[in-house]
Amino acid sequence: MKEKEKAKELVDRFYFNGIKDKEYSMQYEDGVKCALICVDEKIASAIRIKHPMNTDRMNRRVDRIVDELKKVKQEINKLQ
């Protein structure tokens, strides 16, 4: 459930619900797209941290983070 909650939180942060000014309003689908871009960037950043010189423990932690982010991405896709 944690990933589902995080997915909804990210989409809600990018979707400016209730703003009537056309210049600043976003459609829900745009909020989903922005959340997906955000998660993709977080995944890419986490992968860049992985390095052969890091300890196995650190690299396993990065792998867990990437796995969690991929689950969040799946949940965001379900919101479309």
C-alpha positions in Angstrom: 0.0 0.0 0.0 3.0 2.3 0.6 3.7 2.5 -3.1 0.1 3.2 -4.0 0.0 6.1 -1.5 3.3 7.5 -2.8 2.0 7.4 -6.4 -1.1 9.3 -5.5 0.8 11.8 -3.5 3.2 12.5 -6.4 0.4 12.9 -8.9 -1.5 15.2 -6.6 1.5 17.4 -6.1 1.8 17.9 -9.9 -1.9 18.2 -10.6 -3.0 21.7 -9.5 -6.6 20.9 -8.7 -8.8 23.8 -8.0 -6.7 26.5 -9.7 -9.0 28.3 -12.1 -6.4 30.4 -13.9 -5.9 28.7 -17.2 -2.2 29.7 -17.3 -1.4 27.7 -14.2 -4.0 24.9 -14.3 -3.0 21.4 -15.3 -5.0 18.4 -16.4 -4.9 15.3 -14.3 -3.2 13.4 -17.1 -0.4 16.1 -17.1 0.0 15.5 -13.4 0.4 11.8 -14.1 3.0 12.5 -16.8 5.0 14.8 -14.5 4.9 12.2 -11.7 6.2 9.6 -14.1 9.1 11.9 -15.2 9.9 12.5 -11.6 10.1 8.8 -10.7 12.2 8.1 -13.8 14.7 10.8 -12.8 14.8 9.3 -9.3 15.5 5.8 -10.7 18.2 7.2 -13.0 19.8 9.0 -10.0 19.7 5.9 -7.8 21.3 3.8 -10.6 24.1 6.4 -11.0 24.9 5.9 -7.3 25.7 2.2 -7.9 29.4 1.7 -8.4 31.8 -1.2 -8.2 33.7 0.6 -5.5 30.7 0.8 -3.3 30.1 -1.8 -0.7 27.8 -4.7 -1.5 25.5 -3.4 1.3 25.2 0.0 -0.4 24.6 -1.4 -3.8 21.9 -3.8 -2.4 20.2 -0.8 -0.8 20.3 1.1 -4.1 18.7 -2.0 -5.7 15.9 -2.0 -3.1 15.3 1.7 -3.7 15.1 1.2 -7.5 12.7 -1.7 -7.0 10.4 0.4 -4.7 10.5 3.3 -7.3 9.5 0.9 -10.1 6.5 -0.2 -8.0 5.6 3.4 -7.5 5.8 3.9 -11.2 3.5 0.9 -11.8 1.0 2.4 -9.4 1.2 5.8 -11.1 0.4 4.1 -14.4 -2.6 2.5 -12.9 -3.9 6.0 -12.0 -4.2 7.0 -15.7 
